Amino acid sequence: MDGLLTVGDGPGFVANGGVIALVQQGLHLRFQVNRTVAAAARLTISSQLLRLTRVSGSDVGDEECQE
């Protein structure tokens, strides 16, 4: 679906087609971005936002957030 940004919680969210997942890592809240799904929805994720992600490969899947 064009222009639909989905945000959820948990590491499995991006593996199931979500765009941004909020994941708790220790005392910190991190996020993951699935750039493939974002591109399919014709969303542009800014480079500033991508620099804040812990994992930002083309398909993030269930990978753990990296410090």
N, C-alpha and C positions, 0 to 999 in steps of 0.2 A: 504494500500500500504506500503510495507516494506521500512523503511528508509526515509520516507517523513516527514519532519518537516514543519508544517504549522504555520505561525505567522501572526496574524491580530490584529485589534484594536476593542475595544468595549467589554462589558461584555457578550454579546450573542455569541461571536465567539467560545468560548470553548464549549458552549452548543450545537452548530451546528457542532461539530466534529473537531474543530481546536485544536491544541496542546498548543500553547502559545498565550495569548491575552494581549495586552498592553492596560491598562485602566487608564485614567486620574482620579485622586482623589484629588480634590482641586488643589493645585499648583504642586503636585507630579505625576509622572508617575509610576504606579505600574504594575505588571503583574500577570496573573493567568496561571496555568498549569493544563491541563487535563491529569492526569497520566494514566487513562484507555486508552485513545486514543494513547498516547505515547507508552504504552506497546504493543498495538495492531499493531503499526507500527514498533515494535522491536527497539524503541529508548530508550536509557538510559538517564535519567535526573539526573545529579550529585546532591549529597546531598547538596553541596555548593549552587547550583542554587536553589534548593527547599527551602533552608532556607531564600532566598530573596523573595519568593512568599508570597502574602498576604492570598491566599486561595490555598491549594494544596491537597484537598481531592481526593479520587479516581475518582469521577465525580464531577467537579466543578459546572457545570450548570450556572445559572444566579445569583449566590450568589454575594453579594457585597464584595469588598475588605475590609479586616479588618485591622485596625491600630494596 
